[in-house]
Structures are given as C-alpha cells and as structure tokens.
Amino acid sequence: MEPSAMTDDETHCSEFRDWEVDTSICNGLKEERQLSASQRRNYSLCRRKAFAAFVATKRNRSEESSPSWCCCSQIFNDHSAIHKHVARTHDAEIQQVTKDSYESLSSKLEEGPETNQRVDFDAAAGNISAWIPNISHVSEEQLKNGPGKVLLYYHYCQVKDPHVICDWQKALCEKLHLNGKIRVATEGINGTVGGTNVATDIYIEAMCSHPLFKMEKGDFKSSDGGAECFTDLKVGVYKEIVPMGLDPDVLSYQQAGVHLEPEEFHKEVEAVLAKGDLCDDTVLLDCRNFYESKIGQFSQCLAPDIRKFSYFPDYVDQNLELFRDKKVLMYCTGGIRCERGSAYLRSKDVCKEVYQLKGGIHKYLERFPEGFYRGKLFVFDERYAISSNGDVISDCRYCGCPWDRYELCSTRFCCQLVLSCTSCRRDGRTACCPTCQSKGRAPSGASPPHKEECECTEGRPRIPQDVSPHNG
C-alpha cells in the first residue's frame, strides 16, 4: 500500500499514532530507539500501516453507511473505540507485523545507495582514519582554548569489534584534545568527555555520522566545563557499558521499562505527590549510589543506600516487597543505569509497571530547573557536582551546617568523598571518618590507590535492606 492510497481506517488511525507510541509497552519501541531519524520514519510508517490493516480486517462490511468493527466478541461503533482496543489488546500482533514489514522494506532500501555505506563500514574496520573527520579548517587554538563543555552520552547497539571502536575513540579524542572516560562493549558505548565548544561539537558530529552509531544531537547531554574537568583520557573495552555485574546476554537493555520524556515524568511525579500516595501505589526510585542521592534527589524518592551500581540487583532482591504490585518511576543521572536497572526490576515480575526518565536528571533539569528535583546533580569528573537550583539538601559531616560540596578524603589510603564545610576544613577536619582523620593527611601530590580502606566502607552493609520506603 502506497502512502498516497490510504484507506479510511488508516487515515483515522494516523490521528492516534502519537498515542500509540507514547503508551505502548512493546519491543518495537526499544528497537526503534536504535534507528536513525530516516529509519524511524520508515518504521513509523510500517507501524501505522500494520495498525490500519489490522483494524480493516475487523470492519463489518455489511454496514457501510454506519461502520462498525467486531473484535474479541465485542462490537465497536466508532474509530476511537476500536483503535484503543487494538492498541491495548493486540499490540504484540501489530508489532510482529510491523517488524516483518520494516525488515522487508529495509532489505529493499539496502539495494540502493545505503549498501555502499554499509560496505564502507565493514571495509574500514582496520582503517579507523576513515572515521576521523577532516578538521583542517580548525586551528589548534580553537581545539585547546576557549569556552568549553562536558558531554554525557550512551548508545546501545551491537558492536562486533569493540577494540576497533576503542582505537577510533582514542584517536578521535586525542585529535580533538578531549579528556574523559569512555567505555566500549559489544552492547554499545558510554562516555563523558570534555573539551572546547568547537572540539565537542566536532565530536558530536563524528558520533552522529558514524555508520554504526548514527546518533542524534539530542542523545548528548551537556554542561559547562571542558577538558580540565578530567585528569586524562581513558578509553577501554569492557563487558558492560555500565558496570552492573550482569552478563548483557542474560539481562539485556532491550528488556528495559517504558521511557518517559521529562515532561511526562514531571506530570507523573506531580500527580502522585498531589494524591499523596507515593510509595503506597507508586515508587519514585533513585537507582544511583548513596553519595549521589545525598546531595540531590527528587522529592520523597526511595534512594537505596548502596555504594556501587553493581549492588543494585541485590538491593532489589532483598526489597522486592517495596515494589510488589506498584508502579515504579525510575531515574538516574543520564538514563543509562535505568536501562538495565529497569530491565532487572521487570525481570522480577512483581511491579505493575516500570517507567524510566528518558535522558535522566540531566535532561529533566534542562526542562525543569526548578522542578521536583532539588539540590545538586553529582557528576563523575573533577567538578563532582553541578547545580540548576539553589537548594542545599545535605550537610557538613562534622558541624551539620548546610553543605553539598564534595572533596576527596585527605588520607592517603582512602578514595572516599567527604562533605566538610569551609570552617571545618580550616580546623583540619578534612577526612571522611575518625579513622581516616587519625591517619593524617596524604603527602602533597600523592596518587590515591583504587581500593578504599576505611571504616566508612568497612562498616557499611554491602546491601542494606530498607525498612521504610521513604527517603528525604
């Protein structure tokens, strides 16, 4: 069926295409996230055609003057009713037809110009220079000096040779004088890099034009900063692009919850806060670590007291009753931890629904700087935190005054962060705990080890069990 030859059912169906996309919980949505803009348009067309064709098969042709539809032993007398019924009841069938139609369409398109692009990608596997943009028109001064920013992004896709991608990322970042951290795996890529505005813009363009990733500018979150926000550049190949400790082949991001745009997430939070049933019917879940949620969080959230994201699965296992028969609204910094965190929660089959904030707190604060998220946003670079509002929700570890600026513990053998206000630091209280304070300061310029050794971590239960769902 050509687009210009739409049936009445397809014409009416097009009125509901946004409703279908926003409310359907299906694999089609997860697959669609990995497509480029043009591919998504084709996918959407296939979905609308599949939907309209299904509706058309249910139409009672004997009553053309007063159309009706018969489905699941029910009679529907208007387009709105039959469309909502099909979307809610026959979603799996629609998605399978959509997938088959899209694969058929893609095969035809691959016979055209895009075939060459795919061949070029395969042939260039050993020649990463093919993916390095020509920046002869840009001076070294523009790449090294001037206003800058820090980018945060991730992208799930199948990477056949992550080592090649790793080499490309190293070469690209070095050429652009970017610092940061990038994780590459067979399941995709996750990174945060800083540099000048010119350099980071070129980096975004390179990621968007790469034949494997084909990302969009909207996939990147940015904040004020630069290369100086990181000590160096670290690019490596890992089993997971976010360290959860579970094999991606066993727990896939494709099992993630339903993504909500910041506006949708804001309305959901607003509604449950207004009803006052938070944690009775709905759980607002922060899946970050305790030191992140300590300085900033959504109002009345459940913030697990965990030190690493790899502890999150055990936390869920030990607190399943908190989520049983409830709707969960989940969030994290940029969205990536929610991808697999929500997948794990869904795998337990105890929740009514699992939703996640698309783009994370970063994107939410761009839209609602004075919304329901209060305090600072913790970031994994030398800044430690960025802010969008003036609230301070944490306090000094020593005197208890409002304070939310982290510093590294002053003891040589500790990598803990400590909240110690200016006055207390002047008095020498610069360690994270009494044990570390008694050890004295680390020698100037000493590099801390990777292992944390202090009572703060020794005394903290690996997976604390919540006795109350309220936090903050």
C-alpha positions as CSV (number, residue, x, y, z in Angstrom):
1,M,0.0,0.0,0.0
2,E,1.5,3.3,-1.0
3,P,1.2,6.3,1.4
4,S,-0.9,8.2,-1.1
5,A,-3.5,5.4,-1.2
6,M,-4.5,5.3,2.5
7,T,-7.8,3.7,3.5
8,D,-10.3,5.3,5.7
9,D,-9.2,3.2,8.6
10,E,-5.5,4.2,8.0
11,T,-6.5,7.9,7.8
12,H,-8.3,7.7,11.1
13,C,-5.5,5.6,12.5
14,S,-3.0,8.3,11.8
15,E,-4.8,10.5,14.4
16,F,-3.7,8.1,17.1
17,R,-0.1,7.5,16.1
18,D,1.3,9.7,18.9
19,W,-1.0,8.0,21.4
20,E,0.3,4.5,20.3
21,V,3.9,5.5,20.6
22,D,3.6,7.1,24.0
23,T,1.6,4.4,25.7
24,S,2.5,1.1,24.1
25,I,4.8,-1.2,26.1
26,C,6.5,-3.3,23.4
27,N,9.7,-4.4,21.9
28,G,9.0,-2.2,18.9
29,L,9.7,0.9,20.9
30,K,13.0,-0.4,22.2
31,E,14.1,-1.4,18.7
32,E,13.0,2.0,17.3
33,R,15.3,3.8,19.7
34,Q,18.3,2.4,17.9
35,L,17.2,3.7,14.5
36,S,18.3,6.8,12.7
37,A,15.8,9.6,12.0
38,S,15.0,8.4,8.5
39,Q,14.8,4.8,9.6
40,R,12.4,5.8,12.4
41,R,10.1,7.5,9.8
42,N,10.0,4.2,7.8
43,Y,9.4,2.2,11.0
44,S,6.6,4.5,12.0
45,L,5.0,4.2,8.5
46,C,5.2,0.4,8.7
47,R,3.6,0.5,12.2
48,R,0.7,2.8,11.0
49,K,0.1,0.6,8.0
50,A,0.1,-2.6,10.2
51,F,-2.3,-1.0,12.6
52,A,-4.7,0.2,9.9
53,A,-4.6,-3.2,8.1
54,F,-5.5,-5.0,11.4
55,V,-8.3,-2.6,12.1
56,A,-9.6,-3.0,8.5
57,T,-9.9,-6.8,8.9
58,K,-12.3,-6.2,11.8
59,R,-14.7,-4.0,9.9
60,N,-18.2,-5.1,9.3
61,R,-18.5,-4.5,5.6
62,S,-22.3,-5.2,5.6
63,E,-22.9,-1.8,7.2
64,E,-21.0,0.7,5.1
65,S,-23.4,3.6,5.9
66,S,-22.8,3.1,9.7
67,P,-19.4,1.5,10.1
68,S,-18.7,-0.8,13.0
69,W,-16.0,-3.3,13.9
70,C,-16.1,-6.7,15.6
71,C,-13.1,-7.9,17.6
72,C,-12.8,-10.2,20.6
73,S,-16.5,-10.8,20.6
74,Q,-17.1,-7.1,21.1
75,I,-18.8,-4.5,18.8
76,F,-17.2,-1.1,18.3
77,N,-19.1,1.7,16.6
78,D,-16.5,4.4,16.3
79,H,-12.9,4.7,15.2
80,S,-11.6,5.8,18.6
81,A,-13.0,2.8,20.4
82,I,-11.7,0.2,18.0
83,H,-8.3,1.9,17.8
84,K,-7.8,1.9,21.6
85,H,-8.9,-1.7,21.9
86,V,-6.5,-2.9,19.2
87,A,-3.6,-0.8,20.7
88,R,-4.2,-2.2,24.1
89,T,-5.1,-5.8,23.3
90,H,-3.3,-6.7,20.1
91,D,-0.1,-4.8,20.5
92,A,2.1,-7.9,20.1
93,E,0.5,-8.9,16.8
94,I,0.8,-5.3,15.5
95,Q,4.5,-5.2,16.4
96,Q,5.3,-8.5,14.8
97,V,3.7,-7.4,11.5
98,T,5.5,-4.0,11.8
99,K,8.8,-5.8,12.3
100,D,8.3,-8.0,9.4
101,S,7.2,-5.1,7.1
102,Y,10.1,-3.0,8.3
103,E,12.7,-5.7,7.6
104,S,11.2,-6.2,4.1
105,L,11.4,-2.5,3.5
106,S,14.9,-2.3,4.8
107,S,16.0,-5.1,2.5
108,K,14.7,-3.2,-0.5
109,L,16.4,0.1,0.6
110,E,19.7,-1.7,1.2
111,E,19.8,-2.4,-2.5
112,G,20.1,1.3,-3.1
113,P,22.8,3.9,-2.0
114,E,23.0,2.8,1.7
115,T,24.5,-0.5,0.6
116,N,27.8,1.3,-0.2
117,Q,27.8,2.9,3.3
118,R,27.5,-0.5,5.0
119,V,30.2,-2.0,2.8
120,D,32.5,1.0,3.6
121,F,31.9,0.4,7.3
122,D,32.9,-3.2,7.1
123,A,35.9,-2.5,4.9
124,A,37.1,0.3,7.2
125,A,37.3,-2.0,10.2
126,G,41.1,-1.9,10.1
127,N,41.3,1.7,9.0
128,I,39.9,4.0,11.6
129,S,41.2,7.1,9.8
130,A,38.1,6.7,7.6
131,W,36.0,7.7,10.7
132,I,38.2,10.7,11.7
133,P,36.7,14.0,10.4
134,N,38.7,16.4,8.4
135,I,39.4,19.4,10.7
136,S,42.0,21.2,8.6
137,H,39.8,24.3,8.8
138,V,40.0,24.3,12.6
139,S,43.1,25.7,14.4
140,E,44.8,24.1,17.4
141,E,43.9,27.2,19.4
142,Q,40.2,26.5,18.8
143,L,40.6,22.9,19.9
144,K,42.6,23.7,23.0
145,N,41.4,27.1,24.3
146,G,38.1,28.9,24.7
147,P,34.8,28.2,26.3
148,G,34.0,24.5,26.7
149,K,31.6,21.9,27.9
150,V,31.3,18.3,29.2
151,L,29.3,15.8,27.2
152,L,27.5,12.8,28.6
153,Y,26.0,10.1,26.4
154,Y,25.4,6.4,25.8
155,H,24.2,4.3,22.9
156,Y,23.2,0.7,22.9
157,C,23.8,-1.3,19.7
158,Q,25.6,-4.4,18.6
159,V,29.4,-3.8,18.3
160,K,31.1,-6.7,16.5
161,D,34.6,-5.5,17.3
162,P,34.7,-3.1,20.3
163,H,38.5,-2.9,20.1
164,V,38.3,-1.2,16.7
165,I,35.8,1.3,18.1
166,C,38.1,1.8,21.1
167,D,41.0,2.6,18.9
168,W,38.9,5.0,16.9
169,Q,37.7,6.8,20.0
170,K,41.2,7.2,21.4
171,A,42.4,8.7,18.0
172,L,39.4,10.9,17.7
173,C,39.6,12.3,21.3
174,E,43.3,12.9,21.1
175,K,42.9,14.7,17.8
176,L,40.3,17.0,19.4
177,H,42.2,17.3,22.7
178,L,39.3,15.9,24.6
179,N,39.7,14.3,28.1
180,G,37.2,12.0,29.8
181,K,36.1,8.4,30.2
182,I,34.7,6.1,27.5
183,R,33.5,2.5,27.9
184,V,33.1,0.3,24.8
185,A,31.5,-3.1,24.8
186,T,29.7,-5.5,22.4
187,E,26.5,-3.9,23.7
188,G,27.4,-0.3,22.8
189,I,29.2,2.7,24.1
190,N,29.0,5.0,27.1
191,G,31.1,8.2,27.6
192,T,31.6,11.5,29.2
193,V,34.2,13.8,27.6
194,G,35.2,17.4,28.0
195,G,36.8,20.0,25.7
196,T,36.2,23.3,23.9
197,N,32.9,24.0,22.3
198,V,34.5,23.7,18.9
199,A,36.0,20.3,19.8
200,T,32.9,18.8,21.4
201,D,30.7,19.9,18.5
202,I,33.0,18.1,16.1
203,Y,32.9,15.1,18.4
204,I,29.1,15.1,18.3
205,E,29.1,15.3,14.5
206,A,31.5,12.4,14.3
207,M,29.3,10.2,16.5
208,C,26.2,11.2,14.6
209,S,27.8,10.4,11.2
210,H,29.4,7.1,12.2
211,P,27.8,4.2,10.2
212,L,27.4,2.0,13.3
213,F,26.1,4.5,15.9
214,K,24.2,7.1,13.8
215,M,23.4,9.1,17.0
216,E,21.4,12.3,17.1
217,K,22.4,15.6,18.8
218,G,19.6,15.1,21.2
219,D,21.3,12.0,22.5
220,F,24.0,14.1,24.1
221,K,23.6,15.9,27.5
222,S,26.0,18.9,28.0
223,S,27.0,21.1,30.9
224,D,29.6,23.9,31.3
225,G,33.1,22.6,31.7
226,G,36.0,21.4,29.5
227,A,38.9,19.1,29.2
228,E,40.2,20.4,32.6
229,C,37.3,18.6,34.3
230,F,39.1,15.3,33.8
231,T,42.7,14.4,34.7
232,D,43.2,12.5,31.5
233,L,41.6,10.4,28.7
234,K,40.6,6.8,29.5
235,V,39.1,4.6,26.8
236,G,38.7,0.9,27.3
237,V,36.8,-2.2,26.3
238,Y,34.6,-3.8,28.9
239,K,32.0,-6.5,29.3
240,E,29.3,-3.8,30.1
241,I,29.0,-0.2,29.2
242,V,27.6,0.4,32.7
243,P,29.1,-1.8,35.4
244,M,26.2,-3.7,36.8
245,G,27.9,-7.1,37.1
246,L,25.4,-9.0,35.0
247,D,26.1,-10.5,31.6
248,P,24.4,-8.4,28.9
249,D,23.5,-11.6,27.1
250,V,21.5,-12.6,30.1
251,L,20.0,-9.3,31.1
252,S,19.6,-7.1,28.0
253,Y,18.8,-3.4,27.8
254,Q,16.1,-4.4,25.4
255,Q,14.0,-5.5,28.4
256,A,14.1,-2.0,29.8
257,G,11.0,-0.2,31.1
258,V,8.9,2.4,29.3
259,H,10.7,5.7,28.6
260,L,9.1,8.9,29.7
261,E,10.1,12.3,28.3
262,P,10.9,14.9,31.0
263,E,7.5,16.5,30.6
264,E,5.7,13.1,31.0
265,F,7.9,12.2,34.0
266,H,7.2,15.6,35.6
267,K,3.4,15.1,35.2
268,E,3.6,11.6,36.8
269,V,5.6,12.9,39.8
270,E,3.3,15.9,40.1
271,A,0.2,13.6,40.1
272,V,1.4,11.2,42.7
273,L,2.7,14.0,45.0
274,A,-0.7,15.7,44.7
275,K,-2.5,12.5,45.6
276,G,-0.1,11.7,48.5
277,D,0.1,8.0,47.6
278,L,3.8,8.0,46.9
279,C,5.2,4.6,47.9
280,D,1.6,3.3,48.6
281,D,0.8,2.8,44.9
282,T,3.8,4.4,43.2
283,V,7.5,4.3,44.0
284,L,9.8,7.1,42.8
285,L,13.1,5.1,42.6
286,D,16.6,6.7,42.5
287,C,18.9,4.0,41.2
288,R,22.1,5.9,41.8
289,N,24.6,5.5,44.6
290,F,24.1,6.9,48.1
291,Y,26.7,9.7,47.7
292,E,24.9,10.9,44.6
293,S,21.4,11.0,46.1
294,K,22.7,12.5,49.3
295,I,23.3,15.9,47.6
296,G,20.4,15.9,45.2
297,Q,17.2,13.9,44.6
298,F,13.6,14.0,43.7
299,S,11.1,14.9,46.4
300,Q,10.1,11.9,48.5
301,C,12.1,9.4,46.5
302,L,13.3,6.0,47.5
303,A,17.1,6.3,47.5
304,P,18.9,3.0,48.1
305,D,21.9,3.2,50.5
306,I,24.2,1.4,48.0
307,R,27.8,2.3,47.2
308,K,28.0,0.9,43.7
309,F,25.5,0.3,40.9
310,S,26.6,-3.4,40.8
311,Y,24.9,-3.7,44.3
312,F,21.5,-2.6,42.8
313,P,20.4,-6.2,41.7
314,D,21.0,-7.5,45.3
315,Y,19.2,-4.4,46.7
316,V,16.2,-5.2,44.5
317,D,16.2,-8.9,45.5
318,Q,16.2,-8.1,49.2
319,N,13.5,-5.4,48.9
320,L,11.0,-7.0,46.5
321,E,8.0,-6.2,48.8
322,L,8.7,-2.5,48.3
323,F,7.8,-2.8,44.6
324,R,5.2,-5.5,44.6
325,D,2.0,-4.5,42.7
326,K,3.2,-0.9,42.4
327,K,4.1,1.5,39.6
328,V,7.8,2.4,39.6
329,L,9.1,5.7,38.3
330,M,12.9,5.3,38.0
331,Y,15.6,7.8,37.3
332,C,19.4,8.2,37.3
333,T,22.0,10.8,36.1
334,G,21.8,10.4,32.3
335,G,19.5,7.4,31.8
336,I,21.9,4.6,31.2
337,R,21.7,2.9,34.6
338,C,17.9,2.9,34.3
339,E,18.1,0.9,31.1
340,R,19.4,-2.2,32.8
341,G,18.2,-1.3,36.3
342,S,14.6,-1.2,35.0
343,A,15.2,-4.4,33.0
344,Y,16.3,-6.2,36.1
345,L,13.3,-4.9,38.1
346,R,11.0,-6.0,35.3
347,S,12.6,-9.5,35.3
348,K,11.4,-10.0,38.9
349,D,7.8,-9.7,37.7
350,V,6.5,-8.0,40.8
351,C,5.7,-4.5,39.6
352,K,2.5,-3.3,37.9
353,E,4.5,-1.0,35.6
354,V,8.1,0.2,35.3
355,Y,8.9,3.6,33.8
356,Q,12.2,5.5,33.5
357,L,13.1,9.1,32.9
358,K,14.5,9.4,29.4
359,G,17.7,11.3,29.3
360,G,17.9,11.2,33.1
361,I,18.2,14.0,35.6
362,H,20.4,15.9,33.1
363,K,17.5,16.3,30.5
364,Y,14.9,16.8,33.2
365,L,16.8,19.8,34.7
366,E,17.2,21.3,31.2
367,R,13.4,21.4,31.0
368,F,12.5,21.9,34.7
369,P,15.4,23.6,36.6
370,E,13.0,24.5,39.4
371,G,11.0,21.2,39.2
372,F,10.8,18.3,41.7
373,Y,14.5,17.6,41.7
374,R,16.2,19.5,44.4
375,G,19.8,20.0,45.2
376,K,22.9,19.3,43.2
377,L,23.5,16.7,40.4
378,F,26.5,14.6,41.1
379,V,28.8,14.1,38.1
380,F,31.8,11.7,37.6
381,D,34.5,14.2,37.0
382,E,36.6,16.7,38.9
383,R,33.6,19.0,39.4
384,Y,31.8,16.4,41.5
385,A,28.5,18.3,41.2
386,I,26.6,20.8,39.0
387,S,23.5,22.7,40.0
388,S,20.4,24.2,38.5
389,N,18.7,25.5,41.6
390,G,19.9,27.0,44.9
391,D,18.7,24.2,47.2
392,V,21.2,22.5,49.6
393,I,19.7,19.3,50.9
394,S,22.8,17.8,52.6
395,D,25.0,19.0,55.5
396,C,28.6,19.1,56.7
397,R,29.8,15.8,58.0
398,Y,31.3,17.5,61.1
399,C,29.2,20.5,62.2
400,G,25.9,19.8,60.5
401,C,25.6,23.1,58.6
402,P,24.1,23.0,55.1
403,W,26.8,21.9,52.7
404,D,27.0,20.0,49.4
405,R,30.5,20.4,48.0
406,Y,32.4,17.1,48.0
407,E,36.1,16.9,48.4
408,L,38.3,13.8,48.4
409,C,39.2,12.4,51.9
410,S,42.6,13.9,52.9
411,T,44.0,10.5,53.9
412,R,46.4,8.8,51.5
413,F,44.8,5.4,51.5
414,C,41.2,6.5,51.0
415,C,39.2,7.4,47.9
416,Q,36.0,8.4,49.8
417,L,34.3,11.7,49.2
418,V,33.6,13.9,52.2
419,L,31.2,16.8,52.9
420,S,33.3,19.1,55.1
421,C,32.4,22.8,55.1
422,T,35.0,25.6,54.8
423,S,35.1,26.3,58.5
424,C,35.7,22.6,59.4
425,R,38.3,22.2,56.8
426,R,40.2,25.2,58.2
427,D,40.1,23.4,61.5
428,G,41.7,20.4,59.9
429,R,38.6,18.2,59.7
430,T,39.2,17.0,56.1
431,A,38.8,13.2,56.4
432,C,35.8,11.1,55.8
433,C,35.7,9.4,59.2
434,P,37.6,9.4,62.6
435,T,39.8,6.5,61.5
436,C,41.0,8.4,58.4
437,Q,41.3,11.6,60.4
438,S,43.7,9.9,62.8
439,K,46.0,8.8,59.9
440,G,46.8,12.3,58.9
441,R,47.0,14.0,55.5
442,A,48.4,12.4,52.4
443,P,51.7,13.7,51.1
444,S,51.2,16.5,48.6
445,G,50.8,15.1,45.0
446,A,50.4,11.5,46.2
447,S,48.1,9.4,44.0
448,P,45.4,7.6,45.9
449,P,45.1,3.8,45.4
450,H,42.0,2.3,43.7
451,K,41.0,0.4,46.8
452,E,39.1,2.2,49.5
453,E,40.3,1.4,53.0
454,C,38.4,3.0,55.9
455,E,35.6,2.4,58.4
456,C,33.1,4.2,56.1
457,T,33.2,1.3,53.6
458,E,34.0,-1.5,56.1
459,G,31.1,-0.5,58.3
460,R,28.5,0.0,55.6
461,P,26.4,-3.1,54.8
462,R,27.0,-4.2,51.3
463,I,23.3,-4.4,50.5
464,P,21.3,-2.6,53.2
465,Q,17.6,-3.6,53.5
466,D,15.1,-0.8,53.6
467,V,12.6,-0.9,56.4
468,S,10.8,2.2,55.2
469,P,10.2,3.3,51.6
470,H,10.6,7.0,52.3
471,N,13.9,8.8,52.0
472,G,14.2,12.6,52.0
